[in-house]
Amino acid sequence: MSNNWTIRAVNDDGEPTDDSDIRLVGTATNSEAGGAFEDTDGDDVAELQRSAADMQGGDLRNAGRVGMEEALYARNNTGHSNRLSSRPLVSTQDRTITVGTDTDTIQEALNEIPLLLRHEFVIDIPDGTYDEDLLVPTVMHADTAGRSQQYDSDEGVSQNPWIQGNTSTPSNVTVNSISVASSQAAGPVIEGLQVTGIVPYDDEDAGVVVYGSQNFSFRHMSFAGCSASIGILAYSSAVTVREAVDFGTDDLTYGLKTKHNARLHVDTGPSNDPVTGSVTDYVIWIRGGSFVTHEGMTATGGSGTVWNEEGYVRETDTYKDMQSPQSSSDPGLAFGTWRQVSPDRPAKVTAQVTVETDGSSNGIIQINVDESGGTTPDYDLFVVADAGLGSGGQNSDSVTLHLPAGAQYQIQNGTDPNAANAISHVREFVL
C-alpha cells in the first residue's frame, strides 16, 4: 500500500472546532485490493475516518467516525463526556449567568466557566431548592481581571469566579453538596448557599470538598440540617472560611477538616460576622501536615475547638503580636496565689524559682494554669530539685508561660523539705 495523506483542521465557520472542520488532503491507494481513495483538494472528505491499514497490502478498513473530542482525549471503556468539548476555553468578556433564566441548573452555569478566565464571571442563584451535587470545574486566571467591587477596592486578579446565592438567608438556596477540583484562580468565592447532603464522589462524608485548589473562599454558608459528618474538607488546598458561615446545631461531627498539607484560615471577614454554630466533636480537625489559623470564631465543639492530630494551628486572636508586649510588671507574687494578668489580652509570664532538696525527698515547685480564668488547672508545670543532689542541693530554673486572655495562673509550693523553696522573681507581659 502506498499513501500520501495530509490531515488539516480548518475552522472557518466561527463555531467551536469539531470533526466537521477536518479535511483530508492527498491520496491513499490500496494496491492489493485494487481500490483507490482520492481527495486531492479536500472537498470530498466530510469527516475523519478511524482507519486501519494493513501494511502488508490488506484492506483499508473503516472502523467508524472519530469525533474531535475522541481525537484529542481518546475513547475509553466508559465513553467520554461532552463537557470538555462544550466548555469555553478562554473568556472574551465579563459575564453574569442567572440560573433559571440563562440556564436550567446551577451545574449548567458552572459548566460555562471558561478554563482560562480573563474577565469577571458571576453566577447568580435565585432562591430555591436545587437537587444538585455541584462540581466546580478547574479554572485558571489568565489576566488581572476580578470581581472586587463589593468592597469598593481594586484587588486586581481576585475573587473570581463568584458564585452567589442568598447571603442574607442562605437557607433559601439549598444544594446537596459542592465539590471543587484543581481551581488555580485567585480567590474564587461561593456564598449564600445551604448544603444539606454528602458529596457522592469520595469517601470523606463531607458536604463540601476542595481538592488541589488555591485560595477558595466560602462565605455566608449554612450547614443546618446537613446529613454529612464534615462541613468543609480542604484536601491539599488553600481555603478561607469567613463571614457568617453557620455549622448548625450539632448536625455535623466536625465543622472543618484539613488533609494532606492543606492551608485553612477562618476569620470574620470585612463584615465582622463570625463563624458560628455547634458540632458534636471538634470544630476543626487537622491532619496530614496541614496549617490552620483562626480568629473571631464563636463556633463550639462538644470535644473542643481544635483537634490537632498532625499539623500546625495558631489562634491569631490569642497569640497576635506575641513578640510585641504592650506593658510588663512584677506582681511580687507569693506561693498559692491565683493571678490573672489581663482579662482581655493575651499575656506572657516569666517566673524564676529556686527549689531545694534535703537529700531524702525531692523539692518541688508546681505552676498551675487555668486558661478559662478559673482555679481548676488545665495543666501543671514542675520545677524539681532531685534528692540525688544531696542535702541542700538546689535547682534554680526559669519558666515561661504563654496565656490566653483571661487565663489565671499560680505558683504553688509543692514539696519543700528544707523550707527553702522560693520565688526569685516574676515578670508579666501584657501582649
Phi, psi and omega in degrees: 000138174242147179210155177211088187250144167233123179257127185227134175253120181235118178260098183243010180250359178079356179269166176305140183298129176219191187291345177290345180269001180277133175235138177248118185242129178133200184225135173235124185237128175259095189291326183290320180279348178081005182260162178222145177236112186234141171203084188284337181250356177085001185279336189266354182258114183266341182209155177278126180265138170283114189233153175230125182253129175280109186292352176269004177104016180280201184285153169266106191258139176264115182260011177115169184284141176247116177281168182298321182295321177294322180296325182275321189245348178073143178282146174234184187293340183255012182084191181221156184271145174278354185296320182297319185285337184262344183286136179297146179274310184228137177288148180243349180193164173302146182211138172236126178250128176255118180294137183095337177251307181268332177222159179279329185230164175294319182299322177298323178293319178297325180291349178271354179292122179296151177297315178254111188258119181245000185220170176295136180223119185234136172244117177263128182243110179292165177305142179160171175256118184247110181280070186223139168260100192284139173242109177275117188285167176300134177218144179229142175282138180235011181199192184253019180276150177192174180252102182233004187291344180301326182252017177052046179224165179247090186263004177069224186283087185203164173051053186206129358286166183240117183245111192229136174252239181250103184286337178282320181224082182303332181295348177282347181232100185252140174228162179288305184200169180223130174238133178240131183232119167053047176274124181249020175282166182261101173080039173301147185234134167240128183211157173075031179236152171250127181259126187245347187235204185237136176301125185272002189260359177212187185249022186273349179057050182238154176279328179226132175233141178232115183248129171052042185239161185248117168056052175274139186239135176241130183221149176049051179252152177234138175241019179299127180077008182291137182273357180282164174274329184240136177289293182232129175251124173256115185241109183052042185220159171258121186227139173244131177239122187202168170058083168063036167282128186242123180274005181079196181242095178056030175277328182256155171278317177230139176285312184224145177221140177240145178215153171052065172062035177284162174234126183230133174231134180238127176207186184269347179071180182300332181276355179060036176258120185284163169283128190234182176103183179220147177233163187279338181243256180249146177294318181232129177244118186253125178223164167064041175070026183279161182239123185230133170234147178209149177205152176065022184266128179253359177298145183235154177237146180300330179256350181142183182276312186230132168251101182267088183280315183209069182188204181226136179224144176220122175272102189291337173299316187280320189251014178296139177057038183300330183269004183233076182295144177282324182199166176216158180201163175250111185281353183060046190288139175257161177303143172075019181249117176288140187222129173252121183286311180208136180284339187228008178227145172294163185214159172236135180236130174242123182237132175253122183231158176234131182237140183231146177245156176262007180091346178250319181241147175292143168270137186222132166244134185242134178247123182252144178227128171244105186289342180273356178097005179266205181233023174251110189300135169277329176203162182231146173239147185232140169242125190236137167254108186291142180301336179295347177288346181088169182300129180083001178293138185236156172227113176257126186218155178247133180239133178244130178246139170248115189246137172289166180303134176085353182291155175239152176219160172214154174251119188247135178279101187283285178237124187225074187296332180256008184052042185237358179297144185207151169266113182288309174195159177229136176233126180251135179239120173274126187260000000 
